[in-house]
Amino acid sequence: MDVMERIKQQLEANPVLLYMKGTPDFPQCGFSGRAVHILEQCGVDYGYVNIFEDPEIRENLKVYSQWPTFPQLFIKGELVGGSDIMLELFQSGELQKLLATATQSPDQA
């Protein structure tokens, strides 16, 4: 399977997906650690991809998202941004709203 197709499938399978350096239990950069902390503060379930375990995803996600750095948070298949944008949205309450709509079951919408 083509790497762009794999990215699309990952995004379709996870309403909230964080592409990060490391894992939520062991983030391997401060920005990824901050992103995990923000998501944990929101109390939301999310998927993650450790870009260090898949160099093909690491290189091609930058092209797919047109975003050069990691972490990258996607909600409902749309790029939200990195940890700085996540922090701004969290502090304004917008991130919580985005996450709430992404994690509702269809009959709750």
Helices and strands as residue ranges (DSSP letters): H 3-13, E 16-20, H 30-42, E 47-50, G 51-53, H 55-65, E 72-75, E 78-81, H 83-92, H 94-103
